[in-house]
Amino acid sequence: MEKRSADSLIHARWVIPVSGNERYLDHHSVAVKGGNIIDILPTDQARERYEAEKHASLDNHALIPGLINTHTHAAMSLFRGLADDLPLMSWLNEHIWPAEQHWVGEQFITDGTRLAIAEMIRGGTTCFNDMYFFPNIAADVARQEGIRATIGIIVFDFPSAWGDGPDDYINKGLALHDKYRNDELISTAFAPHAPYTTSDAALERVRTLANELDIQIHMHVHESRDEIVGSLEQYDVRPLERLNRLGMAGPQLMAVHMTQLTDEEIQLCAESGVHVIHCAESNLKLASGFTPVEKLREAGINIALGTDGAASNNDLDMFGEMRTASLIAKAIGGSAQALPALETLRAATLNGARALGIDRKTGSIERGKAADLVAVDLDHMATTPVYDPVSQLVYSAGRDQVTDVWVNGRQLLREGSHTSLDIAAVRHQAGYWQARIAAAN
């Protein structure tokens, strides 16, 4: 029988598709061609059926879909550890926002975004959803480094180094959307910061344009009790109800944090199709509250995971986020069966793709999807023995066990080393910013 051609064959001890009926596939291989997955089959059959330019033999590894970090402020990695152990509004008003006003510019965004991308790739993240200033710079850096990204068209009521106000932010964002509208790796979403920083007029324009362009809306919503109190004082309604009245509560809305929810609001989200982006560790660190994950799941709401920025987490570690999210869900839900391992892995992969509107392209290991893949070595003391690789990934494995990463078929990490990123240069620039920022404080 004549062999079919493939660019690469990835042979793994376990392939975990995330979608479909199989929890995992023993001794299977993934065939990749033109950046896409063309086949998933037993390894012995793959070797007989395909002729490939490259082979990766991962005898002790689980091969999973690339992790999707559905809420980041990537360049804020340069503020990691700057103002810890403070409540949210003090953290923002007294430290982070003043630091941003002083330091944020094109070079800061370039270096901070590259630092974040280096960390994310090393930890198995192949796609991130960003919300920050100078999104044009973040998009260019992500594209250059070969990672998949949804870049937020940031919107605030107040001026910044990036724009003069809502209209300026939106107009610049529309130019960014046009630049990347057909890109294979970069997409855009509107990213109004939060209900308390964005006026009704700006939100109405965002809603109209998001509908016209058919893109998502990425927004902090119900992050803290203070947000609820402020909204009631200013608008006489809770933030989610205000968004609903503005026509924004729907399947385009990615509502981040959502720690302050009534049963009626959960029902509204379920009926309208709102996606909830759960940032468990950031919520814990800033004492923002607890997202009622199990109630959301029971209502049929799509839940995805994000780390938030490294200034409030303080890392971009999706393995840590998975474990924390699952354990907290069990404690809050009062059930050891709440957010089980496979559902947690879905929240970090396919559910994130659904929230971003790119699940036809990525998020699971399926024929026809992009080869966004991550290999995790389970032959470590912390993950031995392996009775169930899915459970080991969520409850035992660490990001240091990621050995290989592919995005769109291109290998970005090989045997634990970046294939193209200049890590020495990334570290040097981070040190440069640390020295400047520390000296000013």
C-alpha positions in Angstrom: 0.0 0.0 0.0 1.4 3.4 -1.0 2.0 5.6 2.0 0.3 9.0 2.4 2.5 12.0 3.0 2.5 14.1 6.2 4.7 16.9 7.4 5.1 15.3 10.8 3.9 12.3 12.9 3.7 12.8 16.6 3.6 9.5 18.5 2.4 9.6 22.1 1.8 7.2 24.9 -1.6 8.9 25.4 -3.5 11.2 23.1 -6.2 13.2 24.9 -8.6 14.6 22.3 -10.8 16.5 24.9 -13.8 16.2 22.4 -15.6 13.0 21.5 -16.4 10.0 23.6 -12.9 8.7 24.4 -11.2 10.0 27.6 -7.8 9.2 26.1 -6.3 7.0 23.4 -3.5 4.6 24.2 -0.4 4.5 22.0 -1.8 6.8 19.3 -0.3 9.2 16.8 -1.3 12.5 15.3 -0.5 13.2 11.6 0.0 16.8 10.7 0.2 18.5 7.3 0.0 22.1 6.3 -0.5 23.1 9.9 -3.6 21.0 10.4 -4.3 17.6 11.9 -5.1 15.1 9.1 -5.4 11.9 11.1 -5.4 10.4 14.6 -4.8 6.7 14.7 -2.9 3.9 16.5 0.8 4.3 16.3 1.5 1.0 14.6 -1.0 2.0 11.9 0.4 5.5 11.6 3.9 4.2 10.9 2.5 1.9 8.2 0.2 4.4 6.6 2.2 7.7 6.6 5.5 8.9 5.3 6.5 12.0 7.3 9.4 14.4 7.1 9.5 14.6 10.9 8.7 12.1 13.7 8.3 12.9 17.4 8.4 9.9 19.7 6.8 10.7 23.0 6.8 7.4 24.8 6.0 8.6 28.2 3.9 11.6 27.3 0.3 12.8 27.1 -0.4 14.8 24.0 -3.2 17.4 24.7 -4.7 20.3 22.8 -2.8 23.5 23.4 -4.0 25.3 26.5 -6.0 28.4 26.0 -5.5 31.2 28.5 -8.8 33.1 28.1 -7.9 36.2 30.1 -4.6 37.9 30.2 -3.0 41.3 30.4 0.2 40.0 28.9 2.5 43.0 29.2 1.7 43.4 32.9 4.3 40.6 33.4 6.7 43.5 33.9 4.7 44.5 37.0 4.9 41.0 38.5 5.2 41.3 42.3 5.1 45.1 42.2 2.1 45.6 44.6 1.1 42.4 46.3 -1.2 41.6 49.2 -3.6 44.5 48.5 -7.4 44.6 47.9 -8.5 45.0 44.3 -9.4 48.7 44.2 -6.4 49.8 46.3 -4.2 47.7 44.1 -5.6 49.4 41.0 -6.1 53.0 42.1 -3.0 53.4 44.3 -0.4 51.3 42.5 -1.2 49.7 39.1 -2.9 52.6 37.4 -0.3 55.1 38.5 2.5 52.7 37.3 0.8 52.3 34.0 0.5 56.0 33.5 4.2 56.4 34.1 5.6 53.4 32.3 3.3 52.0 29.6 4.4 52.7 26.0 5.3 50.8 22.9 8.6 49.4 24.2 7.1 48.4 27.5 4.3 46.5 25.6 6.8 44.9 23.3 9.1 43.6 26.0 6.3 42.7 28.5 4.3 40.8 25.9 7.3 38.9 24.7 8.1 37.9 28.3 4.5 36.7 28.8 4.6 34.7 25.5 7.9 33.0 26.5 6.3 32.0 29.8 3.1 30.8 28.2 4.7 28.7 25.5 7.1 27.1 28.1 4.0 26.2 30.1 2.0 24.7 27.3 -0.3 27.7 26.3 -0.8 28.0 22.6 -3.4 30.7 22.6 -4.1 33.7 24.8 -6.9 36.3 25.0 -5.4 39.7 25.8 -6.8 42.9 27.1 -4.3 45.8 27.4 -3.0 49.0 26.0 -1.3 49.2 22.6 -3.0 46.1 21.3 -1.4 46.7 17.9 2.0 46.0 19.4 0.8 42.9 21.3 -0.7 41.6 18.1 2.6 42.2 16.1 4.7 40.5 18.8 2.3 37.5 19.1 2.4 37.1 15.3 6.1 37.3 15.2 6.6 34.6 17.9 4.0 32.3 16.2 1.5 32.0 19.1 -2.2 32.2 18.5 -3.9 35.2 20.1 -7.2 37.1 20.4 -6.2 40.7 20.9 -8.6 43.0 22.7 -9.7 46.3 21.3 -9.4 48.1 24.7 -12.0 50.7 25.6 -12.1 53.1 28.6 -13.8 56.4 29.2 -10.5 58.0 30.2 -7.4 58.9 28.2 -4.1 56.9 28.3 -0.9 56.6 26.4 -2.8 54.5 23.9 -5.8 56.8 23.2 -7.7 60.0 24.0 -11.0 58.3 24.9 -13.6 55.8 23.8 -13.9 56.9 20.1 -10.1 57.0 19.7 -9.7 53.6 21.2 -12.4 52.1 19.0 -11.1 53.7 15.8 -7.6 52.5 16.4 -9.0 49.1 17.3 -10.9 48.9 14.1 -7.7 49.5 12.1 -6.2 46.6 14.1 -9.1 44.4 13.2 -8.8 45.3 9.5 -5.1 44.5 9.6 -5.6 41.0 11.0 -9.1 40.1 9.8 -7.8 37.2 7.7 -4.8 36.2 9.7 -4.4 32.5 10.6 -3.2 33.2 14.1 -4.4 36.6 15.2 -8.0 37.6 15.8 -9.6 40.5 17.6 -12.3 41.1 20.2 -13.7 44.2 21.7 -12.4 44.7 25.2 -14.2 47.4 27.2 -12.4 47.2 30.5 -15.3 47.0 32.9 -18.8 48.4 33.5 -17.4 50.9 36.0 -14.8 52.4 33.5 -17.0 52.5 30.4 -20.1 54.7 29.7 -23.4 53.5 28.2 -22.6 55.4 25.0 -19.3 53.7 24.6 -20.8 50.3 25.4 -23.6 50.8 22.9 -21.1 51.6 20.1 -19.1 48.5 21.1 -22.2 46.3 21.0 -23.2 47.7 17.5 -19.7 47.2 16.0 -19.3 43.7 17.6 -22.5 42.7 15.9 -21.5 44.1 12.6 -18.0 42.5 12.7 -19.2 39.3 14.3 -16.5 39.4 17.0 -16.5 38.7 20.8 -16.7 41.2 23.7 -14.2 40.6 26.5 -14.9 42.4 29.7 -14.4 42.3 33.5 -17.9 41.8 35.0 -18.9 41.3 38.7 -15.3 41.0 39.8 -15.8 42.3 43.3 -18.4 43.4 45.8 -17.3 47.0 45.4 -18.2 46.9 41.7 -21.7 45.9 42.6 -22.1 48.6 45.2 -20.8 51.3 42.8 -23.1 50.2 40.0 -26.1 50.3 42.3 -25.1 53.8 43.5 -24.5 55.1 40.0 -27.0 53.3 37.8 -29.5 51.8 40.3 -28.9 48.3 38.8 -26.2 45.6 39.2 -23.6 45.6 36.4 -24.9 42.5 34.6 -28.4 43.9 34.4 -27.1 47.1 33.0 -25.2 45.2 30.3 -28.4 43.2 29.6 -30.4 46.4 29.2 -27.7 47.6 26.7 -28.2 44.4 24.7 -24.7 43.0 25.6 -25.7 39.9 27.5 -25.4 37.2 24.9 -23.1 34.6 23.3 -20.6 37.3 22.2 -19.9 38.3 25.8 -17.0 36.8 27.6 -17.6 37.9 31.2 -14.4 37.7 33.3 -14.4 36.8 37.0 -18.1 36.8 37.8 -17.6 36.2 41.5 -20.7 38.1 42.6 -23.7 36.3 41.1 -27.3 35.7 42.2 -29.3 32.7 41.1 -31.3 35.0 38.8 -28.1 36.3 37.2 -26.9 32.7 36.6 -30.2 32.0 34.9 -29.8 35.1 32.7 -26.4 34.0 31.6 -27.7 30.5 30.8 -30.6 31.8 28.8 -28.5 34.4 26.9 -25.4 32.3 26.2 -22.9 34.4 28.1 -19.5 32.8 28.5 -17.8 32.9 32.0 -14.1 33.3 32.2 -12.9 31.9 35.5 -9.7 33.2 37.0 -9.5 31.3 40.2 -6.1 32.2 41.4 -6.4 35.9 40.7 -9.8 36.0 42.5 -8.2 34.3 45.5 -5.1 36.6 45.6 -7.2 39.8 45.4 -9.9 38.4 47.7 -12.5 39.2 45.0 -14.7 36.3 45.9 -15.6 32.9 44.5 -17.1 32.1 41.1 -19.9 29.6 41.6 -18.5 27.2 39.1 -20.7 24.2 39.8 -23.9 26.3 39.7 -22.8 27.7 36.3 -22.0 24.2 35.0 -25.3 22.9 36.1 -27.0 25.7 34.3 -25.2 24.8 31.1 -23.0 27.9 30.9 -19.7 27.6 29.1 -16.8 28.1 31.5 -13.3 28.8 30.4 -10.1 29.4 32.4 -7.8 32.3 32.5 -4.9 33.4 34.7 -5.4 37.1 34.6 -2.2 39.2 34.4 1.0 38.2 36.2 0.6 41.3 38.3 -2.3 39.8 40.1 -1.7 36.0 39.9 1.5 36.1 39.8 2.1 33.7 37.0 0.6 32.6 33.7 0.5 28.9 34.6 -2.5 27.2 33.2 -1.6 23.9 35.0 -1.8 25.7 38.3 -5.0 27.3 37.2 -6.6 24.0 36.3 -5.8 22.4 39.7 -6.9 25.5 41.7 -10.1 25.9 39.7 -11.1 22.2 40.2 -10.3 22.1 43.9 -12.1 25.3 44.7 -15.2 24.2 42.7 -15.3 21.0 44.9 -15.0 23.0 48.1 -17.6 25.6 47.2 -20.0 23.1 45.6 -19.7 20.7 48.5 -19.1 17.8 46.1 -15.9 15.9 45.2 -17.5 15.4 41.8 -17.7 19.1 41.0 -15.6 20.2 38.0 -13.9 16.8 37.5 -10.6 16.4 35.8 -11.7 16.0 32.1 -14.2 19.0 32.5 -11.3 21.0 33.9 -9.1 20.2 31.0 -11.9 21.1 28.6 -12.3 24.5 30.4 -8.6 25.1 29.7 -8.9 24.1 26.0 -12.1 23.6 24.1 -14.3 25.8 26.3 -11.8 28.6 25.8 -11.9 28.2 22.1 -15.7 28.3 22.2 -15.7 31.5 24.2 -13.4 33.0 21.7 -15.4 31.8 18.8 -12.5 29.8 17.3 -13.6 26.3 18.3 -13.8 25.2 14.7 -10.1 25.9 14.4 -8.6 24.9 17.7 -9.3 23.6 21.2 -9.3 19.9 20.7 -7.4 17.2 18.8 -9.6 16.5 15.8 -9.1 16.0 12.1 -9.3 19.3 10.3 -8.3 21.4 13.2 -5.1 23.3 13.6 -2.2 21.4 15.0 -2.1 23.3 18.3 -0.6 20.6 20.5 1.3 20.1 23.8 3.3 17.2 25.0 3.5 16.6 28.8 6.0 14.1 30.1 4.3 12.1 32.8 7.4 10.0 33.6 8.1 12.2 36.7 8.1 11.3 40.3 5.1 13.6 40.9 3.0 11.9 38.2 4.0 8.2 38.9 2.2 5.9 38.7 -0.2 6.8 35.9 -3.6 5.1 36.3 -5.4 7.9 34.5 -3.4 10.5 32.5 -6.2 13.0 32.6 -6.3 13.1 36.4 -2.5 13.3 36.5 -2.5 16.3 34.2 -5.0 18.2 36.3 -4.1 17.2 39.9 -0.4 16.3 39.8 1.4 17.6 36.7 3.3 20.9 36.6 4.1 23.2 33.7 7.8 22.1 34.0 6.7 18.8 32.6 5.8 20.3 29.2 8.4 19.3 26.7 7.1 20.1 23.3 4.6 22.7 21.9 3.3 23.2 18.4 1.1 26.0 17.1 -0.5 25.6 13.7 2.0 22.8 13.1 5.0 24.9 13.8 7.1 23.6 16.8 7.8 26.4 19.2 9.2 24.3 22.1 11.3 21.3 21.6 12.5 19.1 24.5 11.9 22.0 26.9 13.7 24.7 24.8 12.3 27.5 22.8 13.0 27.0 19.1 12.9 30.7 18.0 12.5 33.0 21.0 15.8 34.6 22.2 15.3 33.9 25.9 18.5 35.7 26.9 17.2 38.8 25.2 13.8 38.4 26.9 15.4 38.2 30.3 17.7 41.1 29.6 14.8 43.4 28.7 12.9 42.3 31.8 15.9 43.2 33.9 16.1 46.6 32.2 12.5 47.4 33.2 12.9 46.0 36.7 15.8 48.3 37.3 13.9 51.4 36.1 10.7 50.6 37.9 12.4 49.7 41.1 14.5 52.8 41.1 11.3 55.0 40.7 9.7 53.3 43.7 
